[in-house]
Amino acid sequence: MMAGRRPSVSFSVAVFAVAAVFAVLPAMTVSYGLVWLFLVAVYLTLAVSYDIVGGTMGHMNLGHASFFGLGAYSTVILMNQGLSFWAAVALAVPVTVLFAALISYPFTRLTGAYFALGTFGLISLMNVLAHNLRDLTGGSGGISTPPGDRTVEAYYLAVIAAGATIALSRSIARSRFGLALRSIREDADTARAFGVPVDLYKCGALVISSAPAAFIGGVYAWKATYISPSSVFGLEIALSPIVMTMLGGSGTAAGPIVGVVFLTIAQELLWTRIPYLHLAMYGVIMVIIGLLMPGGIVRSRWFRRVMTRMGMSSRWMD
């Protein structure tokens, strides 16, 4: 090693350090701060799981929140049938994964804007079903779980889910499966010509990404004790993880993390000061990304210089 050169900090070490900090935060913060951190972990799980399809495979899944909402509703419905939370969420995740498997083939036959529009139609369909299946979902009035304060327990589950989703995403990125997904992102026809089972891998990526979203949906519903179609299938929950990922840098290790932290802080400031501009912020951010940072914050030159000076490994930007 050259004299005076700082040793790089690996992505895994940094993640474990952050996880250790999150583990002790409940004893150091007020309840409002803990709820905010819980939401950060929820969005991080959604953003990273979305990026398996959106970043690694290069298909913008605007309906990723449908897995979140289905996991939430399945958990609440099963809990109201007398099951414990653990039994309910343990059944809700396979139900959502099965749903993802059933829709994966017709949806992954679409490409580009057609895939994005098709998946956006999916979340709109789920929203309509949640409104109309009143006997099951409570309709527009929503549905409740047995009451109780579960903030601390839900916080830890959300942090564990976020950490596990990051680990899953990184393991996929380093595997032959991830290499195949990247080849599909670059040119699906060429990948198919070299023997990559494109349709199978597309379906697999969509199914894998659905599991973390379904689990965190169940945890969110358990913590909130009440959900409605707009809270789990609404425009905000549909767009937030995607905008966060694109802002940070889709297809990179640190991109979703940077985007989630930045945007959740911005959301909090807007909610408390100018709430009527809350949703308009997403459109503004999309325009800024397209004009100034098409690759996201992580791929920008100034961010790379800052990370290099801090001794961070280049894998953060990969």
C-alpha positions as protocol buffer text, in pm:
chain_id: "A"
residue {
  index: 1
  type: MET
  ca { x: 0 y: 0 z: 0 }
}
residue {
  index: 2
  type: MET
  ca { x: 129 y: 344 z: -90 }
}
residue {
  index: 3
  type: ALA
  ca { x: 236 y: 571 z: 196 }
}
residue {
  index: 4
  type: GLY
  ca { x: -25 y: 824 z: 302 }
}
residue {
  index: 5
  type: ARG
  ca { x: -312 y: 639 z: 132 }
}
residue {
  index: 6
  type: ARG
  ca { x: -617 y: 587 z: 348 }
}
residue {
  index: 7
  type: PRO
  ca { x: -755 y: 235 z: 375 }
}
residue {
  index: 8
  type: SER
  ca { x: -1097 y: 211 z: 212 }
}
residue {
  index: 9
  type: VAL
  ca { x: -1408 y: 135 z: 413 }
}
residue {
  index: 10
  type: SER
  ca { x: -1598 y: -154 z: 260 }
}
residue {
  index: 11
  type: PHE
  ca { x: -1969 y: -140 z: 201 }
}
residue {
  index: 12
  type: SER
  ca { x: -2035 y: -434 z: 435 }
}
residue {
  index: 13
  type: VAL
  ca { x: -1839 y: -278 z: 723 }
}
residue {
  index: 14
  type: ALA
  ca { x: -2025 y: 49 z: 683 }
}
residue {
  index: 15
  type: VAL
  ca { x: -2361 y: -128 z: 679 }
}
residue {
  index: 16
  type: PHE
  ca { x: -2280 y: -322 z: 996 }
}
residue {
  index: 17
  type: ALA
  ca { x: -2167 y: -3 z: 1168 }
}
residue {
  index: 18
  type: VAL
  ca { x: -2491 y: 170 z: 1077 }
}
residue {
  index: 19
  type: ALA
  ca { x: -2688 y: -135 z: 1195 }
}
residue {
  index: 20
  type: ALA
  ca { x: -2513 y: -119 z: 1534 }
}
residue {
  index: 21
  type: VAL
  ca { x: -2610 y: 247 z: 1568 }
}
residue {
  index: 22
  type: PHE
  ca { x: -2971 y: 171 z: 1478 }
}
residue {
  index: 23
  type: ALA
  ca { x: -2978 y: -105 z: 1741 }
}
residue {
  index: 24
  type: VAL
  ca { x: -2913 y: 136 z: 2028 }
}
residue {
  index: 25
  type: LEU
  ca { x: -3120 y: 430 z: 1901 }
}
residue {
  index: 26
  type: PRO
  ca { x: -3448 y: 335 z: 2078 }
}
residue {
  index: 27
  type: ALA
  ca { x: -3278 y: 402 z: 2411 }
}
residue {
  index: 28
  type: MET
  ca { x: -3147 y: 739 z: 2292 }
}
residue {
  index: 29
  type: THR
  ca { x: -3434 y: 903 z: 2103 }
}
residue {
  index: 30
  type: VAL
  ca { x: -3788 y: 1024 z: 2167 }
}
residue {
  index: 31
  type: SER
  ca { x: -4091 y: 843 z: 2029 }
}
residue {
  index: 32
  type: TYR
  ca { x: -4133 y: 1086 z: 1736 }
}
residue {
  index: 33
  type: GLY
  ca { x: -3775 y: 1026 z: 1626 }
}
residue {
  index: 34
  type: LEU
  ca { x: -3824 y: 651 z: 1654 }
}
residue {
  index: 35
  type: VAL
  ca { x: -4132 y: 665 z: 1432 }
}
residue {
  index: 36
  type: TRP
  ca { x: -3936 y: 867 z: 1175 }
}
residue {
  index: 37
  type: LEU
  ca { x: -3654 y: 614 z: 1179 }
}
residue {
  index: 38
  type: PHE
  ca { x: -3909 y: 336 z: 1140 }
}
residue {
  index: 39
  type: LEU
  ca { x: -4038 y: 505 z: 824 }
}
residue {
  index: 40
  type: VAL
  ca { x: -3681 y: 543 z: 697 }
}
residue {
  index: 41
  type: ALA
  ca { x: -3632 y: 166 z: 737 }
}
residue {
  index: 42
  type: VAL
  ca { x: -3965 y: 98 z: 563 }
}
residue {
  index: 43
  type: TYR
  ca { x: -3875 y: 317 z: 265 }
}
residue {
  index: 44
  type: LEU
  ca { x: -3525 y: 170 z: 253 }
}
residue {
  index: 45
  type: THR
  ca { x: -3665 y: -183 z: 232 }
}
residue {
  index: 46
  type: LEU
  ca { x: -3900 y: -77 z: -46 }
}
residue {
  index: 47
  type: ALA
  ca { x: -3634 y: 118 z: -236 }
}
residue {
  index: 48
  type: VAL
  ca { x: -3369 y: -155 z: -226 }
}
residue {
  index: 49
  type: SER
  ca { x: -3616 y: -433 z: -315 }
}
residue {
  index: 50
  type: TYR
  ca { x: -3749 y: -220 z: -602 }
}
residue {
  index: 51
  type: ASP
  ca { x: -3396 y: -171 z: -732 }
}
residue {
  index: 52
  type: ILE
  ca { x: -3351 y: -545 z: -788 }
}
residue {
  index: 53
  type: VAL
  ca { x: -3582 y: -503 z: -1087 }
}
residue {
  index: 54
  type: GLY
  ca { x: -3550 y: -129 z: -1148 }
}
residue {
  index: 55
  type: GLY
  ca { x: -3173 y: -98 z: -1117 }
}
residue {
  index: 56
  type: THR
  ca { x: -3008 y: -436 z: -1167 }
}
residue {
  index: 57
  type: MET
  ca { x: -3246 y: -549 z: -1442 }
}
residue {
  index: 58
  type: GLY
  ca { x: -3329 y: -201 z: -1570 }
}
residue {
  index: 59
  type: HIS
  ca { x: -3710 y: -234 z: -1572 }
}
residue {
  index: 60
  type: MET
  ca { x: -3898 y: 48 z: -1397 }
}
residue {
  index: 61
  type: ASN
  ca { x: -4162 y: -128 z: -1185 }
}
residue {
  index: 62
  type: LEU
  ca { x: -4413 y: 145 z: -1101 }
}
residue {
  index: 63
  type: GLY
  ca { x: -4633 y: -118 z: -934 }
}
residue {
  index: 64
  type: HIS
  ca { x: -4381 y: -236 z: -676 }
}
residue {
  index: 65
  type: ALA
  ca { x: -4599 y: -92 z: -398 }
}
residue {
  index: 66
  type: SER
  ca { x: -4872 y: -342 z: -490 }
}
residue {
  index: 67
  type: PHE
  ca { x: -4662 y: -606 z: -312 }
}
residue {
  index: 68
  type: PHE
  ca { x: -4634 y: -377 z: -10 }
}
residue {
  index: 69
  type: GLY
  ca { x: -5010 y: -322 z: -2 }
}
residue {
  index: 70
  type: LEU
  ca { x: -5097 y: -687 z: -55 }
}
residue {
  index: 71
  type: GLY
  ca { x: -4863 y: -787 z: 228 }
}
residue {
  index: 72
  type: ALA
  ca { x: -5022 y: -524 z: 453 }
}
residue {
  index: 73
  type: TYR
  ca { x: -5380 y: -623 z: 378 }
}
residue {
  index: 74
  type: SER
  ca { x: -5309 y: -997 z: 400 }
}
residue {
  index: 75
  type: THR
  ca { x: -5146 y: -952 z: 741 }
}
residue {
  index: 76
  type: VAL
  ca { x: -5433 y: -743 z: 882 }
}
residue {
  index: 77
  type: ILE
  ca { x: -5704 y: -973 z: 745 }
}
residue {
  index: 78
  type: LEU
  ca { x: -5535 y: -1282 z: 888 }
}
residue {
  index: 79
  type: MET
  ca { x: -5481 y: -1112 z: 1225 }
}
residue {
  index: 80
  type: ASN
  ca { x: -5852 y: -1026 z: 1237 }
}
residue {
  index: 81
  type: GLN
  ca { x: -5923 y: -1396 z: 1184 }
}
residue {
  index: 82
  type: GLY
  ca { x: -5748 y: -1468 z: 1513 }
}
residue {
  index: 83
  type: LEU
  ca { x: -5391 y: -1536 z: 1399 }
}
residue {
  index: 84
  type: SER
  ca { x: -5093 y: -1383 z: 1574 }
}
residue {
  index: 85
  type: PHE
  ca { x: -4885 y: -1126 z: 1389 }
}
residue {
  index: 86
  type: TRP
  ca { x: -4604 y: -1376 z: 1329 }
}
residue {
  index: 87
  type: ALA
  ca { x: -4841 y: -1635 z: 1181 }
}
residue {
  index: 88
  type: ALA
  ca { x: -5019 y: -1371 z: 976 }
}
residue {
  index: 89
  type: VAL
  ca { x: -4706 y: -1220 z: 822 }
}
residue {
  index: 90
  type: ALA
  ca { x: -4560 y: -1569 z: 768 }
}
residue {
  index: 91
  type: LEU
  ca { x: -4861 y: -1644 z: 548 }
}
residue {
  index: 92
  type: ALA
  ca { x: -4886 y: -1297 z: 393 }
}
residue {
  index: 93
  type: VAL
  ca { x: -4538 y: -1313 z: 240 }
}
residue {
  index: 94
  type: PRO
  ca { x: -4594 y: -1644 z: 52 }
}
residue {
  index: 95
  type: VAL
  ca { x: -4935 y: -1519 z: -64 }
}
residue {
  index: 96
  type: THR
  ca { x: -4770 y: -1208 z: -211 }
}
residue {
  index: 97
  type: VAL
  ca { x: -4484 y: -1409 z: -363 }
}
residue {
  index: 98
  type: LEU
  ca { x: -4739 y: -1641 z: -526 }
}
residue {
  index: 99
  type: PHE
  ca { x: -4925 y: -1339 z: -662 }
}
residue {
  index: 100
  type: ALA
  ca { x: -4598 y: -1202 z: -802 }
}
residue {
  index: 101
  type: ALA
  ca { x: -4522 y: -1538 z: -962 }
}
residue {
  index: 102
  type: LEU
  ca { x: -4865 y: -1549 z: -1129 }
}
residue {
  index: 103
  type: ILE
  ca { x: -4835 y: -1201 z: -1281 }
}
residue {
  index: 104
  type: SER
  ca { x: -4463 y: -1217 z: -1356 }
}
residue {
  index: 105
  type: TYR
  ca { x: -4473 y: -1387 z: -1696 }
}
residue {
  index: 106
  type: PRO
  ca { x: -4728 y: -1161 z: -1869 }
}
residue {
  index: 107
  type: PHE
  ca { x: -4577 y: -847 z: -1720 }
}
residue {
  index: 108
  type: THR
  ca { x: -4214 y: -933 z: -1793 }
}
residue {
  index: 109
  type: ARG
  ca { x: -4303 y: -989 z: -2156 }
}
residue {
  index: 110
  type: LEU
  ca { x: -4338 y: -611 z: -2168 }
}
residue {
  index: 111
  type: THR
  ca { x: -4035 y: -385 z: -2202 }
}
residue {
  index: 112
  type: GLY
  ca { x: -3949 y: -20 z: -2154 }
}
residue {
  index: 113
  type: ALA
  ca { x: -4237 y: 222 z: -2111 }
}
residue {
  index: 114
  type: TYR
  ca { x: -4491 y: -56 z: -2168 }
}
residue {
  index: 115
  type: PHE
  ca { x: -4363 y: -243 z: -1861 }
}
residue {
  index: 116
  type: ALA
  ca { x: -4373 y: 76 z: -1652 }
}
residue {
  index: 117
  type: LEU
  ca { x: -4729 y: 159 z: -1761 }
}
residue {
  index: 118
  type: GLY
  ca { x: -4846 y: -199 z: -1715 }
}
residue {
  index: 119
  type: THR
  ca { x: -4715 y: -220 z: -1361 }
}
residue {
  index: 120
  type: PHE
  ca { x: -4860 y: 122 z: -1278 }
}
residue {
  index: 121
  type: GLY
  ca { x: -5194 y: -13 z: -1394 }
}
residue {
  index: 122
  type: LEU
  ca { x: -5146 y: -304 z: -1154 }
}
residue {
  index: 123
  type: ILE
  ca { x: -5130 y: -81 z: -848 }
}
residue {
  index: 124
  type: SER
  ca { x: -5433 y: 111 z: -974 }
}
residue {
  index: 125
  type: LEU
  ca { x: -5619 y: -219 z: -1005 }
}
residue {
  index: 126
  type: MET
  ca { x: -5521 y: -321 z: -652 }
}
residue {
  index: 127
  type: ASN
  ca { x: -5644 y: 16 z: -526 }
}
residue {
  index: 128
  type: VAL
  ca { x: -5982 y: -36 z: -694 }
}
residue {
  index: 129
  type: LEU
  ca { x: -6014 y: -390 z: -556 }
}
residue {
  index: 130
  type: ALA
  ca { x: -5933 y: -269 z: -204 }
}
residue {
  index: 131
  type: HIS
  ca { x: -6211 y: -11 z: -235 }
}
residue {
  index: 132
  type: ASN
  ca { x: -6469 y: -253 z: -371 }
}
residue {
  index: 133
  type: LEU
  ca { x: -6406 y: -572 z: -170 }
}
residue {
  index: 134
  type: ARG
  ca { x: -6563 y: -413 z: 136 }
}
residue {
  index: 135
  type: ASP
  ca { x: -6642 y: -735 z: 323 }
}
residue {
  index: 136
  type: LEU
  ca { x: -6274 y: -830 z: 310 }
}
residue {
  index: 137
  type: THR
  ca { x: -6085 y: -500 z: 312 }
}
residue {
  index: 138
  type: GLY
  ca { x: -6327 y: -257 z: 475 }
}
residue {
  index: 139
  type: GLY
  ca { x: -6351 y: -58 z: 151 }
}
residue {
  index: 140
  type: SER
  ca { x: -6259 y: 310 z: 155 }
}
residue {
  index: 141
  type: GLY
  ca { x: -6305 y: 316 z: 533 }
}
residue {
  index: 142
  type: GLY
  ca { x: -6004 y: 90 z: 580 }
}
residue {
  index: 143
  type: ILE
  ca { x: -5944 y: -195 z: 820 }
}
residue {
  index: 144
  type: SER
  ca { x: -5791 y: -210 z: 1168 }
}
residue {
  index: 145
  type: THR
  ca { x: -5580 y: -455 z: 1365 }
}
residue {
  index: 146
  type: PRO
  ca { x: -5613 y: -522 z: 1739 }
}
residue {
  index: 147
  type: PRO
  ca { x: -5490 y: -203 z: 1910 }
}
residue {
  index: 148
  type: GLY
  ca { x: -5157 y: -165 z: 2085 }
}
residue {
  index: 149
  type: ASP
  ca { x: -4832 y: 30 z: 2092 }
}
residue {
  index: 150
  type: ARG
  ca { x: -4577 y: -167 z: 1889 }
}
residue {
  index: 151
  type: THR
  ca { x: -4340 y: 113 z: 1796 }
}
residue {
  index: 152
  type: VAL
  ca { x: -4019 y: -36 z: 1935 }
}
residue {
  index: 153
  type: GLU
  ca { x: -4087 y: -391 z: 1812 }
}
residue {
  index: 154
  type: ALA
  ca { x: -4189 y: -267 z: 1467 }
}
residue {
  index: 155
  type: TYR
  ca { x: -3881 y: -44 z: 1453 }
}
residue {
  index: 156
  type: TYR
  ca { x: -3645 y: -337 z: 1513 }
}
residue {
  index: 157
  type: LEU
  ca { x: -3829 y: -555 z: 1261 }
}
residue {
  index: 158
  type: ALA
  ca { x: -3811 y: -278 z: 1000 }
}
residue {
  index: 159
  type: VAL
  ca { x: -3438 y: -226 z: 1059 }
}
residue {
  index: 160
  type: ILE
  ca { x: -3376 y: -602 z: 1031 }
}
residue {
  index: 161
  type: ALA
  ca { x: -3583 y: -613 z: 712 }
}
residue {
  index: 162
  type: ALA
  ca { x: -3388 y: -321 z: 564 }
}
residue {
  index: 163
  type: GLY
  ca { x: -3054 y: -481 z: 650 }
}
residue {
  index: 164
  type: ALA
  ca { x: -3161 y: -819 z: 511 }
}
residue {
  index: 165
  type: THR
  ca { x: -3287 y: -658 z: 191 }
}
residue {
  index: 166
  type: ILE
  ca { x: -2958 y: -474 z: 141 }
}
residue {
  index: 167
  type: ALA
  ca { x: -2769 y: -802 z: 197 }
}
residue {
  index: 168
  type: LEU
  ca { x: -3001 y: -978 z: -50 }
}
residue {
  index: 169
  type: SER
  ca { x: -2951 y: -708 z: -312 }
}
residue {
  index: 170
  type: ARG
  ca { x: -2572 y: -717 z: -273 }
}
residue {
  index: 171
  type: SER
  ca { x: -2560 y: -1098 z: -294 }
}
residue {
  index: 172
  type: ILE
  ca { x: -2769 y: -1087 z: -612 }
}
residue {
  index: 173
  type: ALA
  ca { x: -2545 y: -817 z: -762 }
}
residue {
  index: 174
  type: ARG
  ca { x: -2235 y: -1033 z: -704 }
}
residue {
  index: 175
  type: SER
  ca { x: -2390 y: -1358 z: -830 }
}
residue {
  index: 176
  type: ARG
  ca { x: -2425 y: -1510 z: -1176 }
}
residue {
  index: 177
  type: PHE
  ca { x: -2795 y: -1430 z: -1150 }
}
residue {
  index: 178
  type: GLY
  ca { x: -2711 y: -1062 z: -1102 }
}
residue {
  index: 179
  type: LEU
  ca { x: -2470 y: -1073 z: -1396 }
}
residue {
  index: 180
  type: ALA
  ca { x: -2748 y: -1218 z: -1608 }
}
residue {
  index: 181
  type: LEU
  ca { x: -2987 y: -943 z: -1496 }
}
residue {
  index: 182
  type: ARG
  ca { x: -2733 y: -677 z: -1590 }
}
residue {
  index: 183
  type: SER
  ca { x: -2687 y: -836 z: -1931 }
}
residue {
  index: 184
  type: ILE
  ca { x: -3066 y: -824 z: -1977 }
}
residue {
  index: 185
  type: ARG
  ca { x: -3058 y: -456 z: -1880 }
}
residue {
  index: 186
  type: GLU
  ca { x: -2794 y: -382 z: -2143 }
}
residue {
  index: 187
  type: ASP
  ca { x: -2942 y: -589 z: -2427 }
}
residue {
  index: 188
  type: ALA
  ca { x: -3197 y: -865 z: -2372 }
}
residue {
  index: 189
  type: ASP
  ca { x: -3169 y: -1001 z: -2726 }
}
residue {
  index: 190
  type: THR
  ca { x: -2792 y: -1038 z: -2700 }
}
residue {
  index: 191
  type: ALA
  ca { x: -2826 y: -1203 z: -2358 }
}
residue {
  index: 192
  type: ARG
  ca { x: -3078 y: -1449 z: -2501 }
}
residue {
  index: 193
  type: ALA
  ca { x: -2843 y: -1523 z: -2792 }
}
residue {
  index: 194
  type: PHE
  ca { x: -2570 y: -1617 z: -2541 }
}
residue {
  index: 195
  type: GLY
  ca { x: -2798 y: -1865 z: -2367 }
}
residue {
  index: 196
  type: VAL
  ca { x: -2941 y: -1655 z: -2083 }
}
residue {
  index: 197
  type: PRO
  ca { x: -3299 y: -1768 z: -2002 }
}
residue {
  index: 198
  type: VAL
  ca { x: -3424 y: -1409 z: -2018 }
}
residue {
  index: 199
  type: ASP
  ca { x: -3793 y: -1470 z: -1942 }
}
residue {
  index: 200
  type: LEU
  ca { x: -3717 y: -1699 z: -1649 }
}
residue {
  index: 201
  type: TYR
  ca { x: -3469 y: -1455 z: -1495 }
}
residue {
  index: 202
  type: LYS
  ca { x: -3707 y: -1163 z: -1539 }
}
residue {
  index: 203
  type: CYS
  ca { x: -3979 y: -1355 z: -1358 }
}
residue {
  index: 204
  type: GLY
  ca { x: -3733 y: -1457 z: -1086 }
}
residue {
  index: 205
  type: ALA
  ca { x: -3623 y: -1099 z: -1023 }
}
residue {
  index: 206
  type: LEU
  ca { x: -3983 y: -977 z: -990 }
}
residue {
  index: 207
  type: VAL
  ca { x: -4074 y: -1260 z: -753 }
}
residue {
  index: 208
  type: ILE
  ca { x: -3767 y: -1211 z: -533 }
}
residue {
  index: 209
  type: SER
  ca { x: -3829 y: -837 z: -507 }
}
residue {
  index: 210
  type: SER
  ca { x: -4185 y: -897 z: -387 }
}
residue {
  index: 211
  type: ALA
  ca { x: -4090 y: -1079 z: -65 }
}
residue {
  index: 212
  type: PRO
  ca { x: -3921 y: -791 z: 125 }
}
residue {
  index: 213
  type: ALA
  ca { x: -4196 y: -551 z: 14 }
}
residue {
  index: 214
  type: ALA
  ca { x: -4466 y: -787 z: 141 }
}
residue {
  index: 215
  type: PHE
  ca { x: -4292 y: -838 z: 477 }
}
residue {
  index: 216
  type: ILE
  ca { x: -4239 y: -468 z: 540 }
}
residue {
  index: 217
  type: GLY
  ca { x: -4601 y: -407 z: 438 }
}
residue {
  index: 218
  type: GLY
  ca { x: -4711 y: -647 z: 710 }
}
residue {
  index: 219
  type: VAL
  ca { x: -4486 y: -480 z: 966 }
}
residue {
  index: 220
  type: TYR
  ca { x: -4613 y: -135 z: 865 }
}
residue {
  index: 221
  type: ALA
  ca { x: -4977 y: -243 z: 904 }
}
residue {
  index: 222
  type: TRP
  ca { x: -4902 y: -405 z: 1241 }
}
residue {
  index: 223
  type: LYS
  ca { x: -4738 y: -86 z: 1365 }
}
residue {
  index: 224
  type: ALA
  ca { x: -5004 y: 150 z: 1225 }
}
residue {
  index: 225
  type: THR
  ca { x: -5296 y: -69 z: 1351 }
}
residue {
  index: 226
  type: TYR
  ca { x: -5503 y: 75 z: 1064 }
}
residue {
  index: 227
  type: ILE
  ca { x: -5465 y: 79 z: 686 }
}
residue {
  index: 228
  type: SER
  ca { x: -5675 y: 207 z: 397 }
}
residue {
  index: 229
  type: PRO
  ca { x: -5642 y: 177 z: 18 }
}
residue {
  index: 230
  type: SER
  ca { x: -5484 y: 522 z: -6 }
}
residue {
  index: 231
  type: SER
  ca { x: -5226 y: 449 z: 266 }
}
residue {
  index: 232
  type: VAL
  ca { x: -5084 y: 133 z: 105 }
}
residue {
  index: 233
  type: PHE
  ca { x: -5182 y: 166 z: -263 }
}
residue {
  index: 234
  type: GLY
  ca { x: -5175 y: 546 z: -295 }
}
residue {
  index: 235
  type: LEU
  ca { x: -4964 y: 756 z: -528 }
}
residue {
  index: 236
  type: GLU
  ca { x: -4718 y: 857 z: -257 }
}
residue {
  index: 237
  type: ILE
  ca { x: -4625 y: 505 z: -148 }
}
residue {
  index: 238
  type: ALA
  ca { x: -4605 y: 403 z: -515 }
}
residue {
  index: 239
  type: LEU
  ca { x: -4371 y: 682 z: -622 }
}
residue {
  index: 240
  type: SER
  ca { x: -4159 y: 747 z: -311 }
}
residue {
  index: 241
  type: PRO
  ca { x: -3927 y: 440 z: -329 }
}
residue {
  index: 242
  type: ILE
  ca { x: -3875 y: 489 z: -703 }
}
residue {
  index: 243
  type: VAL
  ca { x: -3795 y: 859 z: -676 }
}
residue {
  index: 244
  type: MET
  ca { x: -3567 y: 789 z: -379 }
}
residue {
  index: 245
  type: THR
  ca { x: -3376 y: 524 z: -572 }
}
residue {
  index: 246
  type: MET
  ca { x: -3340 y: 738 z: -884 }
}
residue {
  index: 247
  type: LEU
  ca { x: -3231 y: 1036 z: -677 }
}
residue {
  index: 248
  type: GLY
  ca { x: -2961 y: 837 z: -500 }
}
residue {
  index: 249
  type: GLY
  ca { x: -2853 y: 632 z: -801 }
}
residue {
  index: 250
  type: SER
  ca { x: -3045 y: 332 z: -932 }
}
residue {
  index: 251
  type: GLY
  ca { x: -2837 y: 18 z: -977 }
}
residue {
  index: 252
  type: THR
  ca { x: -2573 y: 112 z: -717 }
}
residue {
  index: 253
  type: ALA
  ca { x: -2512 y: -18 z: -365 }
}
residue {
  index: 254
  type: ALA
  ca { x: -2539 y: 315 z: -188 }
}
residue {
  index: 255
  type: GLY
  ca { x: -2786 y: 484 z: -421 }
}
residue {
  index: 256
  type: PRO
  ca { x: -3112 y: 375 z: -253 }
}
residue {
  index: 257
  type: ILE
  ca { x: -2967 y: 449 z: 93 }
}
residue {
  index: 258
  type: VAL
  ca { x: -2857 y: 801 z: -2 }
}
residue {
  index: 259
  type: GLY
  ca { x: -3186 y: 870 z: -179 }
}
residue {
  index: 260
  type: VAL
  ca { x: -3401 y: 746 z: 110 }
}
residue {
  index: 261
  type: VAL
  ca { x: -3215 y: 951 z: 373 }
}
residue {
  index: 262
  type: PHE
  ca { x: -3215 y: 1266 z: 160 }
}
residue {
  index: 263
  type: LEU
  ca { x: -3578 y: 1247 z: 57 }
}
residue {
  index: 264
  type: THR
  ca { x: -3722 y: 1147 z: 395 }
}
residue {
  index: 265
  type: ILE
  ca { x: -3552 y: 1451 z: 549 }
}
residue {
  index: 266
  type: ALA
  ca { x: -3694 y: 1668 z: 271 }
}
residue {
  index: 267
  type: GLN
  ca { x: -4039 y: 1513 z: 320 }
}
residue {
  index: 268
  type: GLU
  ca { x: -4031 y: 1588 z: 692 }
}
residue {
  index: 269
  type: LEU
  ca { x: -3940 y: 1953 z: 630 }
}
residue {
  index: 270
  type: LEU
  ca { x: -4217 y: 1993 z: 372 }
}
residue {
  index: 271
  type: TRP
  ca { x: -4480 y: 1824 z: 590 }
}
residue {
  index: 272
  type: THR
  ca { x: -4413 y: 2062 z: 877 }
}
residue {
  index: 273
  type: ARG
  ca { x: -4382 y: 2382 z: 670 }
}
residue {
  index: 274
  type: ILE
  ca { x: -4554 y: 2361 z: 331 }
}
residue {
  index: 275
  type: PRO
  ca { x: -4756 y: 2036 z: 320 }
}
residue {
  index: 276
  type: TYR
  ca { x: -4950 y: 2134 z: 6 }
}
residue {
  index: 277
  type: LEU
  ca { x: -4624 y: 2106 z: -195 }
}
residue {
  index: 278
  type: HIS
  ca { x: -4550 y: 1758 z: -62 }
}
residue {
  index: 279
  type: LEU
  ca { x: -4643 y: 1557 z: -372 }
}
residue {
  index: 280
  type: ALA
  ca { x: -4529 y: 1828 z: -613 }
}
residue {
  index: 281
  type: MET
  ca { x: -4179 y: 1772 z: -477 }
}
residue {
  index: 282
  type: TYR
  ca { x: -4158 y: 1438 z: -660 }
}
residue {
  index: 283
  type: GLY
  ca { x: -4208 y: 1601 z: -997 }
}
residue {
  index: 284
  type: VAL
  ca { x: -3950 y: 1868 z: -920 }
}
residue {
  index: 285
  type: ILE
  ca { x: -3696 y: 1607 z: -810 }
}
residue {
  index: 286
  type: MET
  ca { x: -3753 y: 1401 z: -1127 }
}
residue {
  index: 287
  type: VAL
  ca { x: -3686 y: 1708 z: -1342 }
}
residue {
  index: 288
  type: ILE
  ca { x: -3370 y: 1794 z: -1144 }
}
residue {
  index: 289
  type: ILE
  ca { x: -3240 y: 1438 z: -1176 }
}
residue {
  index: 290
  type: GLY
  ca { x: -3302 y: 1437 z: -1551 }
}
residue {
  index: 291
  type: LEU
  ca { x: -3135 y: 1772 z: -1608 }
}
residue {
  index: 292
  type: LEU
  ca { x: -2847 y: 1779 z: -1360 }
}
residue {
  index: 293
  type: MET
  ca { x: -2785 y: 1426 z: -1227 }
}
residue {
  index: 294
  type: PRO
  ca { x: -2916 y: 1163 z: -1471 }
}
residue {
  index: 295
  type: GLY
  ca { x: -2721 y: 893 z: -1287 }
}
residue {
  index: 296
  type: GLY
  ca { x: -2824 y: 1004 z: -938 }
}
residue {
  index: 297
  type: ILE
  ca { x: -2627 y: 1154 z: -649 }
}
residue {
  index: 298
  type: VAL
  ca { x: -2396 y: 855 z: -607 }
}
residue {
  index: 299
  type: ARG
  ca { x: -2271 y: 876 z: -966 }
}
residue {
  index: 300
  type: SER
  ca { x: -2205 y: 1250 z: -953 }
}
residue {
  index: 301
  type: ARG
  ca { x: -1842 y: 1365 z: -951 }
}
residue {
  index: 302
  type: TRP
  ca { x: -1869 y: 1568 z: -630 }
}
residue {
  index: 303
  type: PHE
  ca { x: -2013 y: 1272 z: -439 }
}
residue {
  index: 304
  type: ARG
  ca { x: -1735 y: 1043 z: -559 }
}
residue {
  index: 305
  type: ARG
  ca { x: -1473 y: 1297 z: -455 }
}
residue {
  index: 306
  type: VAL
  ca { x: -1629 y: 1328 z: -108 }
}
residue {
  index: 307
  type: MET
  ca { x: -1647 y: 949 z: -64 }
}
residue {
  index: 308
  type: THR
  ca { x: -1288 y: 908 z: -180 }
}
residue {
  index: 309
  type: ARG
  ca { x: -1162 y: 1170 z: 66 }
}
residue {
  index: 310
  type: MET
  ca { x: -1354 y: 995 z: 345 }
}
residue {
  index: 311
  type: GLY
  ca { x: -1178 y: 669 z: 258 }
}
residue {
  index: 312
  type: MET
  ca { x: -1492 y: 494 z: 133 }
}
residue {
  index: 313
  type: SER
  ca { x: -1454 y: 196 z: -98 }
}
residue {
  index: 314
  type: SER
  ca { x: -1544 y: 242 z: -464 }
}
residue {
  index: 315
  type: ARG
  ca { x: -1796 y: -41 z: -421 }
}
residue {
  index: 316
  type: TRP
  ca { x: -2028 y: 217 z: -267 }
}
residue {
  index: 317
  type: MET
  ca { x: -2073 y: 361 z: -614 }
}
residue {
  index: 318
  type: ASP
  ca { x: -2107 y: 26 z: -796 }
}
